[in-house]
Amino acid sequence: MKLDVEDLDSLSQLAMKAAREAGRHIQSRVEGELKIETKLGGSNLASQVVTEVDMESQNIILEILESSLDQYDLALLTEESEDDKSRFKKDFFWCIDPLDGTLPFTEASPGYAVSIALVSRCGESVIGVIYDPVKEDLYHAIKGQGDFCNGLPLDAKPKTNYLTLVNDRSFKKNLHYTEILKSLEGFACEQGFEGVKTILFGGAAMNAIWVLRNSPACYFKFPKREDGGGSLWDYAASACLFKEADAHVSDIYGENLDLNRVDSSFMNHHGILYVSDKSLAKDLEALLSLGGA
């Protein structure tokens, strides 16, 4: 089914409502007692930890989006349910992470969010919604219509005189961490920045938001053989936001993100690269080709 501008607007309103309601529920559970479990998949604790709040959030989202599945003939891919492969048969699918950054959530620290995207069968996100329950900020973008925070245009222009490296905490365990950081510091100096600052504790959705909020900034994941490197639902919403902000989003090689990967829902095969300033992207691609996992 083809979707026109009016359809996309209606669907984005539904996604924003779902993200906001789920996010408010998540925030109401921050100080409460949690049953924390681990699940299969991924290569670190952040990708394996799960709570009952993940499923509660998913149920809230699906209750709001359910009617759209039949009305617009949409498929569904969500983190806490089995992939039924319908995303390969329908023209579009909802791609949902009901609680991205579960580990910081369990620690009651910033870095968790609700992430909802509408993705085409060819792997392009046409709607992206991210809700930050901590600050109660709602980010959204629709293809060709720009991106917004709480209904106001999102400004991703450079704001600082240093380069910010955003990543998750596992990046410190990378064998090349010290070397990469040193190379980034050299790169920052060459670009006329005062140095490099780091934000290394968020989930994928908020990491992407922090890149836009701390421009000039970058966020990347190296390719690796084992499963991990985030999943489709970790990047689908932010990919739409970045494109509408005229920022750079790609795999680590500069190619389009594979947001409807056939053989897996993980993104370990090509990695990811988010850069707030497109003028820095090519040089960062070359620099990061020296590192790896």
C-alpha positions as CSV (number, residue, x, y, z in Angstrom):
1,M,0.0,0.0,0.0
2,K,1.3,3.4,-1.0
3,L,1.3,6.2,1.7
4,D,0.7,9.8,0.8
5,V,1.7,12.9,2.9
6,E,-1.6,12.8,4.8
7,D,-1.1,9.1,5.6
8,L,2.4,9.8,6.9
9,D,1.2,12.7,9.0
10,S,-1.6,10.6,10.6
11,L,0.8,7.7,11.3
12,S,3.4,10.0,12.8
13,Q,0.7,11.4,15.2
14,L,-0.1,7.9,16.3
15,A,3.6,7.0,16.8
16,M,4.1,10.2,18.8
17,K,1.1,9.4,21.0
18,A,2.4,5.8,21.5
19,A,5.9,7.0,22.3
20,R,4.8,9.6,24.8
21,E,2.4,7.3,26.7
22,A,4.9,4.5,26.8
23,G,7.6,6.9,27.9
24,R,5.5,8.3,30.7
25,H,4.8,4.8,32.0
26,I,8.5,3.9,31.8
27,Q,9.3,7.0,33.9
28,S,6.7,6.1,36.5
29,R,8.6,2.8,37.1
30,V,12.1,4.3,37.5
31,E,12.1,4.3,41.3
32,G,10.1,1.1,41.6
33,E,11.2,-2.5,42.2
34,L,12.2,-4.2,39.0
35,K,12.6,-7.8,38.0
36,I,15.7,-7.8,35.8
37,E,16.5,-10.7,33.5
38,T,18.8,-11.4,30.6
39,K,17.9,-12.6,27.1
40,L,19.8,-14.2,24.3
41,G,21.5,-12.1,21.6
42,G,24.1,-9.4,21.6
43,S,27.5,-9.5,23.0
44,N,27.3,-7.3,26.1
45,L,25.1,-6.7,29.2
46,A,23.5,-3.6,27.7
47,S,22.0,-5.7,24.8
48,Q,20.9,-8.6,27.0
49,V,19.3,-7.0,30.0
50,V,15.4,-6.8,30.0
51,T,12.7,-6.0,32.5
52,E,9.0,-6.3,32.7
53,V,8.8,-2.6,31.9
54,D,10.1,-3.4,28.4
55,M,7.1,-5.6,27.7
56,E,4.7,-3.1,29.5
57,S,5.9,-0.3,27.2
58,Q,5.6,-2.5,24.2
59,N,2.0,-3.4,25.1
60,I,1.1,0.3,25.4
61,I,2.6,1.1,22.0
62,L,1.0,-1.8,20.2
63,E,-2.4,-1.0,21.7
64,I,-2.2,2.4,20.1
65,L,-0.7,1.3,16.8
66,E,-2.7,-1.9,16.3
67,S,-5.5,-0.3,14.3
68,S,-3.0,1.1,11.8
69,L,-1.7,-2.4,10.8
70,D,-4.9,-3.3,9.0
71,Q,-5.9,0.2,8.0
72,Y,-2.6,0.9,6.2
73,D,-1.6,-2.8,5.6
74,L,1.6,-2.5,7.7
75,A,3.9,-5.1,9.1
76,L,5.5,-5.1,12.5
77,L,9.0,-5.6,13.9
78,T,9.5,-5.0,17.6
79,E,12.2,-5.9,20.0
80,E,10.2,-7.9,22.5
81,S,8.4,-10.1,20.0
82,E,9.5,-12.7,17.5
83,D,10.2,-11.5,14.0
84,D,7.4,-12.9,11.8
85,K,9.2,-11.8,8.6
86,S,6.1,-9.9,7.5
87,R,8.4,-6.9,6.9
88,F,9.6,-8.6,3.7
89,K,6.0,-8.8,2.4
90,K,4.4,-5.5,3.2
91,D,5.4,-2.1,1.7
92,F,6.0,-0.6,5.2
93,F,6.5,-1.9,8.7
94,W,6.6,-0.4,12.2
95,C,10.0,-0.9,13.8
96,I,9.8,-0.5,17.6
97,D,12.1,-0.4,20.5
98,P,9.8,0.0,23.5
99,L,12.6,0.7,25.9
100,D,16.0,1.5,24.3
101,G,18.7,1.7,26.9
102,T,17.3,-0.7,29.4
103,L,20.6,-0.8,31.4
104,P,20.7,2.9,32.1
105,F,17.0,2.7,33.0
106,T,17.7,0.0,35.6
107,E,20.3,2.4,37.0
108,A,17.9,5.4,36.9
109,S,20.4,7.3,34.9
110,P,19.8,9.2,31.6
111,G,20.2,7.4,28.3
112,Y,17.0,5.5,27.8
113,A,14.2,6.2,25.4
114,V,11.2,5.0,23.4
115,S,12.0,4.6,19.7
116,I,9.4,4.1,16.9
117,A,10.0,4.2,13.2
118,L,8.0,3.4,10.0
119,V,10.3,1.7,7.5
120,S,9.8,0.9,3.9
121,R,10.4,-2.6,2.6
122,C,13.5,-1.3,0.8
123,G,14.9,-0.3,4.2
124,E,14.3,3.5,4.3
125,S,12.8,5.0,7.5
126,V,10.1,7.5,6.5
127,I,8.9,8.3,10.1
128,G,11.1,8.5,13.1
129,V,9.9,9.2,16.7
130,I,12.1,9.2,19.8
131,Y,10.8,10.1,23.3
132,D,13.2,10.9,26.1
133,P,11.3,10.2,29.4
134,V,13.9,11.9,31.5
135,K,13.6,15.4,29.9
136,E,10.1,14.7,28.5
137,D,11.4,15.6,25.0
138,L,9.6,14.2,22.0
139,Y,11.6,14.1,18.8
140,H,10.0,13.3,15.4
141,A,10.7,13.4,11.7
142,I,8.8,12.6,8.6
143,K,10.5,12.1,5.2
144,G,10.7,15.4,3.4
145,Q,9.1,17.4,6.2
146,G,12.0,18.2,8.5
147,D,12.6,17.1,12.1
148,F,11.3,18.6,15.4
149,C,11.7,18.5,19.1
150,N,8.4,19.2,21.0
151,G,6.9,20.6,17.8
152,L,9.7,23.1,17.2
153,P,12.4,22.7,14.4
154,L,15.4,20.8,15.6
155,D,18.6,22.8,15.3
156,A,21.7,20.6,14.6
157,K,24.1,23.3,13.7
158,P,27.6,23.3,15.4
159,K,27.3,24.8,18.9
160,T,30.6,23.9,20.6
161,N,34.3,24.3,19.9
162,Y,35.2,20.7,20.6
163,L,34.3,17.4,19.0
164,T,32.1,15.1,21.1
165,L,32.4,11.4,20.8
166,V,29.1,9.6,21.7
167,N,29.0,5.9,22.3
168,D,27.9,3.2,24.8
169,R,29.9,2.1,27.8
170,S,31.1,-1.1,26.1
171,F,33.2,1.0,23.7
172,K,35.8,1.5,26.5
173,K,36.5,-2.3,26.2
174,N,37.4,-2.0,22.5
175,L,40.9,-3.2,22.0
176,H,41.7,-0.1,20.0
177,Y,39.9,2.4,22.4
178,T,43.0,4.4,23.4
179,E,44.3,4.4,19.8
180,I,41.0,5.6,18.4
181,L,40.6,8.3,21.0
182,K,44.1,9.6,20.3
183,S,43.4,9.6,16.6
184,L,40.1,11.5,17.2
185,E,42.0,14.0,19.3
186,G,44.4,14.5,16.4
187,F,41.6,14.8,14.0
188,A,39.8,17.4,16.2
189,C,43.0,19.5,16.4
190,E,43.4,19.4,12.6
191,Q,39.8,20.6,12.2
192,G,40.4,23.5,14.6
193,F,38.6,22.1,17.6
194,E,39.9,22.4,21.1
195,G,39.8,18.7,21.7
196,V,37.4,15.7,22.3
197,K,34.8,15.2,24.9
198,T,33.0,11.9,25.5
199,I,29.5,10.7,26.3
200,L,29.8,7.0,26.9
201,F,26.7,5.7,28.7
202,G,23.5,5.9,26.7
203,G,21.4,3.6,24.6
204,A,21.4,3.9,20.8
205,A,18.4,6.2,20.4
206,M,19.7,8.8,23.0
207,N,23.2,8.5,21.7
208,A,22.0,9.6,18.3
209,I,20.0,12.4,19.9
210,W,23.1,13.5,21.8
211,V,25.0,13.7,18.6
212,L,22.5,16.2,17.2
213,R,22.4,18.1,20.5
214,N,26.2,18.4,20.9
215,S,27.3,19.2,17.4
216,P,29.9,18.8,16.2
217,A,29.7,15.2,17.3
218,C,29.9,11.6,16.1
219,Y,28.7,8.1,17.1
220,F,29.8,4.9,15.5
221,K,29.9,1.1,15.8
222,F,32.5,-1.0,14.1
223,P,31.5,-4.2,12.1
224,K,32.2,-7.4,13.9
225,R,31.6,-11.1,13.2
226,E,29.4,-12.0,16.2
227,D,25.8,-10.8,16.6
228,G,25.4,-7.3,18.1
229,G,26.2,-3.8,17.2
230,G,22.7,-2.8,17.8
231,S,19.5,-3.9,16.0
232,L,17.2,-2.5,13.3
233,W,14.9,-1.0,15.9
234,D,17.9,0.8,17.6
235,Y,18.6,2.9,14.5
236,A,15.5,3.2,12.4
237,A,13.9,6.2,14.1
238,S,17.2,8.2,14.5
239,A,18.1,7.5,10.8
240,C,15.0,9.4,9.7
241,L,15.8,12.2,12.2
242,F,19.4,12.5,10.9
243,K,18.4,12.6,7.2
244,E,15.8,15.3,7.9
245,A,18.4,17.3,9.9
246,D,20.7,17.1,6.9
247,A,23.2,15.3,9.1
248,H,25.2,12.2,8.2
249,V,23.9,8.7,8.8
250,S,25.3,5.6,7.2
251,D,27.1,2.3,7.8
252,I,30.8,2.6,8.8
253,Y,31.7,2.5,5.0
254,G,29.5,5.4,4.1
255,E,26.7,3.3,2.5
256,N,23.0,3.5,3.4
257,L,22.0,1.7,6.6
258,D,20.5,-1.7,5.9
259,L,17.3,-1.2,7.9
260,N,15.5,-4.3,6.6
261,R,18.3,-6.8,6.7
262,V,17.2,-10.2,5.4
263,D,19.4,-12.6,7.4
264,S,19.3,-10.9,10.8
265,S,17.9,-8.0,12.8
266,F,21.4,-7.2,14.1
267,M,23.6,-4.5,12.6
268,N,27.0,-6.0,13.3
269,H,27.7,-6.8,9.6
270,H,28.4,-3.2,8.5
271,G,28.4,-1.1,11.7
272,I,27.0,2.4,11.8
273,L,28.2,6.0,11.6
274,Y,26.3,9.1,12.8
275,V,27.9,12.5,12.3
276,S,26.2,15.8,13.1
277,D,28.1,17.7,10.4
278,K,28.3,16.2,6.9
279,S,31.5,18.0,6.2
280,L,33.3,15.8,8.8
281,A,31.9,12.5,7.7
282,K,34.3,11.5,4.9
283,D,37.4,12.2,7.0
284,L,35.9,10.3,9.9
285,E,35.1,7.3,7.6
286,A,38.8,7.2,6.6
287,L,40.0,7.6,10.2
288,L,37.7,4.9,11.6
289,S,38.7,2.4,8.9
290,L,41.9,2.0,11.0
291,G,40.0,0.7,14.0
292,G,37.7,-2.3,14.4
293,A,36.4,-4.8,16.8
